[in-house]
Amino acid sequence: MKDLFLRAARGESTDRPPVWMMRQAGRYLPEYRELRQDYSFLEAISTPEIATEITLQPWERFQPDGVVMYSDILTVLEPLGFSYHLESGVGPVVENPVESPADTHREREDVEDQLWYVGELLERLSAELGSKAAVLGFTGGPFTLAAYVCEGTPSRSFMSVRRLRAEHPAAFERLLEAFTDVILDYVTYQVESGADAIQLFDTYAGLLSPADYRQFLLPLHRKIVDAIDVPTIVFVRNVSGNLDLLADSGADVVGLDWTVDLEAAREELGDVAIQGNLDPALLYGDPETVRERTRDIIAAAGDSGHILNLGHGVDRNVPVENVEAFFETAKTATR
């Protein structure tokens, strides 16, 4: 339910935790795979009627409390003139990556003109769901987007962007600020189009040292969060020892990956609401194990300010019955 989700995001006590999953609409669903036979990924996300149908597929099966739009964090590259495509077995490939400090000087095109299909998708979802579920928008974060455009392809270390920070700090800052400006336009457009909450995915920002995170990135996260009029969620992987950095962003909710102990996180974060954090790999177990571990997370999170989710996105090959067990456990939980 929308109200349940929004109350938890505000840190309020709820009878049960609201629940949704990152990558909720996608490849683990047979109806998704069937539909995608007729459309490339970029065609699917940029065709509002198709993106709407895909977004609502998990809603029709599981009735989650949050329905996240079917899109991609890299769409926001387009207004800065970056082109990308997906390669099977590789992932997203940026066709014109940043190869020198000069490439960090970017002209920004109008977000609504470039990404009109996202606005139409959110309008359709808002009209369809009403008060039944929160419509969730999202964006990639400045560092994660910079990491992709500097590397060109997915990477474990994203050394190119970290090298840019070391060799050309002014260019590094300029690139982060360029993305921040586009993100501000993008999230404002999403809210105006019907998003009830926004998640900021700066997934790879945990690669920065705490000092660099605080100097270069934290002010930008604050700027983005402050500009959003609906509840905000910030998600960064591998920052279990530095949760204070995420709390300092000012986001209403801190998303936690599966490596974080929820009880310890509660002590460190204080009154900030949390989201997470079942290990996605556990969805390869049997349904009863999924139920048991999900109940453990609900108990550890406490009775207020918790949105149940995975610690990252659902994997493409997990059994659908285990996803169903996850949602059922949340929806039948009692405080």
N, C-alpha and C positions, 0 to 999 in steps of 0.2 A: 504494500500500500504506500502511496506517496507520503501521506502524513506520517506513517511510521518511520519511513526513511528520513524525512526531514527532521523529525524530532530527535532521532538518534544522532544525526549530523550536528545538531545543536547541543549535543551533550546531555540530552534529557533521558530519564529513565523510560524504558519501554518493556512491555510484557514479554516480548521476544525480540531477538535481534533482526532487523531487516537484512535481507540477503540479496546479493547479486554476484556475478563472477566476471572477472576480467577475461576478455576474449569470449564472452558469453555467446555471441552470435558467430558461428564459424564452423570449422572443419570437422569437429567431432559429431555433428548432426548429419544424418544421411540426407535429409531434405535440403540442407545447405549444399552438400556435394552434388546432388542432382541438379539443383538450380545453377550452380556455377559451371556446369558443363556448357552452358550457352553464353557465358559472359566471362571475360577476363576480370581479374580483381579490380583493376582501375575502372573498367566499364561498370562493374557492379556498384562501386562506392559512389560513382558520379552520375548514376541514374536513379533519381530519388524514389521512383516506384519500386525498383528492385532492391535498393538499400533498405527501404521501409519493410518490404516483405522479409528480408533476411533478418533485420533487427527484431522483428516480431516473432520469428520462429521459436526462440527459447521462451518467450512470453507465453506462446500458445501451449508449450509443453509443461512449463514449470511455474508460471506466474511469479517470477521474482519481483521484489519490491523496487528494484531499480532496473530500468531497461536502457542499456547503453547503446548509443547510435553506432551503426555499422559504418566505420570509416577507418582512417589510419592516421597515425601521428605525423606522417610525412606530407599530408596534404598542404600543410602550412608552408612548405618549401616553395610552393608555386608562386605566391605573390612576390617572392624575392628573386624570381627568375631561375630557380633551380629546376631541372627536369630529372625525373626518376622513373624507373620501371622495376618490375619484380622478375627475378630469374629463379626458375625452379632449382631447389637445392642450394641456392645462394642467399636469397632474400632480396631486400631492396637494394638497388644499385643507382647511385646518383651519377647521372651522365655527364655533368659539368661540375666536378668537385672543386673545392678550394685548393689551389695548388701553390699559391703565393700570397703574401700579405695584401697585395693589390686586389685579390679576389674577394676580400672582405668588405670592400666598398660596394654596397648593394642599393639599387633603386627599388622602392617599394611600390607595387601596384595595389589597386583597390581590392581589399579582401572580399567584399561582397560580390564584386564583378567576377573575381577569380574562383571563389568557392561558393557560389550561389546555391549549388546542389546540396551543400551541408545545411544551409538555412531552410531550404524546402523540405529536406528530410526531417529536421526537428519540428517544423510546423506540422507535418503529417503525423509524427509520433505523438505530439502534444494533443492534437485533435482526436487521435485514436484512443489514447490511454486515459486522458482526463485525470481523475483522482485515483485511478486504479494502481498506478505505479509512477515513480519519479522518472522523468526523462533525463538521462545523463549524457552530457556533452563532455568533450575532453580535448586536450591539446598536448603535443609534445612540448617538453621544456627546453629552455634556451641551450643548455649544455648538450643535451641528447641530440637535438637537431644539429648543433654545430659539430658534434662528433660524427654524425652521418655524412655531412657535406664535406668534412675534411678527409675522412677515410675513403669515402666513395662506396664502400660495401660494409656489411656488418663485421665486427671485430671483437675479440675478447678484451683487448687492451685499449683500443682506440688511441693508439700512440700519436697519430698525426695531430689531433686536436691538442693533446697534452704537450706535444713538441711546439706547436704554435704558441701556446701559453708561455713556454719557457723562452723561446727565441724571439717572439714578437708579441709581447703582452698587450701592446696597444691595439694590434690587429685582432687579437683574441677578444679583448673587451668590445671592440667595434662589432665583431660578428655576433657576440652574445646580445649586445644592445639592439642590433638590427632584428634579430629574432624576437626579442622581447617586444619591440614595437609592433611587429606583425601579430604576435600572440595576443597583445592587448586588443587589437582590432578584432581578432578572430573570436576570442571568448566573449567580447561584448556582442558581437553578431550572433553567437550561439544563444546567449541569454535572451536577446531580443526576439529570437526565433522560437523560443519555447523551452530551452534547457532549464531544468529545475535545480541542477547541481553541475559543477564542472570538476573534472579530475585533471590535475597537472601531472603528466607523466615525464618526470626528468629521470628516467630509469637509470641512466648511466652516470649520473652526477656523483655516485659513490666512488667513482674512480679518482675524483679530486681529493687532495689532502684536505683535512678539516680547515686548515688556514686558508687555502685557496677557495674552498667552498664559501667560507664566511666572507672573504674579501670580494670575490668576483660574482658569486651566484646568489647568495642570500639576499642582497638588496634587490635583485631582479625578481626573485620569487615573491618578495614582499610587495613589490610594485604590481605584479600580476594579480596576486590575491586581493590586494586592496582595491583593485579596479572592478572586482566581480561582486555583483549584488545578490548572488545566491550562494548557498553553501559550497565550500571548496574542499577538495581532497588533494593532498600532495603525496606522490609516491616516488620513492627512490630506493633502489636495491642496494644492499650491502652497506648500510649505515647503522648497524645495530649498536655500535659503540658511540655513535654521535647523534642520537635521536633528538638532542636538544637543538640541533641545526634545523631539523624539520619543524619542531615546535615553534622556533623563532620565525618561521616563514609567515606566521599569522594565519595559516590555513585552519579551517574549522575541524578538519579530520586529517590525521596522519595515517597513511596506508603503510602497513608493515609486511615485509616479506616473511617467509616461513622460518628464517633463521633467528627471528626475534622471539624471546620469551615474553608472553603477553603480560604476565604479572609484573615482571621487571619493567616492562615498557610503561605500564600504568604508574608505577612509582616515579619513573623519570619524567613522564609527560604531564603528570598532574591531571588537570581538568580537561585537557584536550581530548576530543573524541578520537577513537581509533578504528581502523578498518583492517580486516584480515582474519586469519592468516594461515589457512590449511595448506600444507605442502601439496602442490599440484600433482606430484608423483603418487601421492596416496590414493588418487582416483584410479590407479591401476590395481588397487587391492580389491577385496571383496566388499560388497555393500555394507556388511555389518561393521567392518573395520572403519569404513568411511563414516558411518554413523557414530561410532564410539569416539573417534578422534575429533569429529565435529562437535560433539557434546563437550569434550574436554576443552576445546577452544572457547565455546560459549561460557562455560563455567569460569575459565581463567579471566575472561574479559570483563566480567562483572555485569551488573544490571543496568548500566547507563552508558550512553555514548559509545556504543559498539555497533558497527556495520559488519556483518559476517561476509567474508570473501575468501578467495584463495590468496596465497602469498605471491602469486604471479598469475599469468594467463593459463587457462585450461589447455591441456595438450591435445593435439589433433586426433590421437588414437585412443583416448580413454573410453571405456564402455559407457554408453548413455545411461544405463541403469545405475551406475555409480554417481553420475551427476544428479540423477533424480534422488538418490539417497541423501546426497548433500542438501539439496533444497528441502526435501521432506523433513529432515532432522531440524533444520532451522525453523520451518513453519509450524512444527509441532512442539517446539521447545517452550518451556515455561520457566519464569524466573523464580 
